[in-house]
Amino acid sequence: MVDQEATTRTQAFLQEWVSRFGVPEVITTDRGTNFQSHLFHNLANLLGTYKNRITAYNPKENDMIERAHRQIKAALMAHCTAD
């Protein structure tokens, strides 16, 4: 991603996620300013999506994504060592 500005993040979310997978019911983000902008908040409201904010770098709150990252890492390592 070119930068972390709210407009860049919002555009990327629409083009890379919503256009491919549809509108999510829930968007879980950290409390980064790019996700707390009026633009991103208004987009979530327009899409009818609930925004769930969590604390960054908090494994207790991020347990589901941390588990997914471990599974992705294991799959990548297995794929890379298989060749």
N, C-alpha and C positions, 0 to 999 in steps of 0.2 A: 504494500500500500504506500502511496506517495507520501502521505502525511497522516496525522491523527486528528485532523480538524473534524468538527461535527458534520460539515457538509460532505466531506470525503467519506466518512464512516456511514452516513445516511445513504448516500448514493451507492456505495458498495453493498450495503445491506439489501437495498432494493434490487440491484442488478445481479448480485451474486447469490443471494439467498431466496428472496421472495420470487424472483422470476424463475428459479429452478425448482424450488420445493413448495412454493405457496406461502401463505401467510401463517406464521406460527401463532399458537394460542398464547404462549408466554415467551417473553424475551428476558433472559437472565443476563445482567451485565454487572460489572464492577461499578464503582462510583466515579469513574473517570469523567472529566468534564465533557468529553466528546459525546458521552452517552447521556449526560444530564442536561444537554442543551434543550432549548425550547423546540428546535427543529426536530430532534429525535423524539421528544415527548409528544409533539403534535402528530408526527408520523405514526407512532404507536396508537394514539387515540383514533386517528383516521382509519387505521387498519383494524381497529377493535382488538388490539393485542394488549395483554397485561404486561407491564414492565416490573420485573422483580430485580431489585438492586441488592447486591451482596458486597461484603467487604473483600477487597483484593487480598490475595495471599493468606486466606483463611481456610485451611484444609477441612475444618469441620463443616463449613458452609459449602465448600466446593467439592465434597466427597464424590458426587456423581461424576463430575467432569474429571477429577483426578483419577478415578477408576477407569474412565474411558481413555484417558491419556496413557495409562499403564498398558491397557489392552492394545492400543494402537502401536505403542512402542514395541511390545512383544511381537506383534504381527509383522512389523517392519523388520525387526531383527531376525525373525525366522525366515522371512522372504529374502533378506540380504545374505544370510548364511547358507541358504539352500542353493545358491548359484555357484 
